Amino acid sequence: MFETYRIIVQPGGKLAAQPHLKGAEEFITVFVGAVEIVVSNDRYRLEKGDSIRFCADVPHACLNPGAETAELSMLIYYNK
């Protein structure tokens, strides 16, 4: 089972998430702008065209530290 989202994060904005179900994975692709993805204590900077996959059963967040609106896709995969 999976969920898909189109996410828009305004400059200075943040989207924080509590851990999803055990074994869940999240896939993010940036289409416009840049974001920082925080997974537990690790930070990753993604720019236009970049993608990331991570275990989403831990606290995680998406931040937009830039001056441009960021647009991205998010897919959450629930592994059975």
Secondary structure, DSSP 8 states (H G I E B T S, - for coil): -EEEEEEEE-TT-EEEE---STT-EEEEEEEESEEEEEETTEEEEEETT-EEEEE-SS-EEEE--SSS-EEEEEEEE---
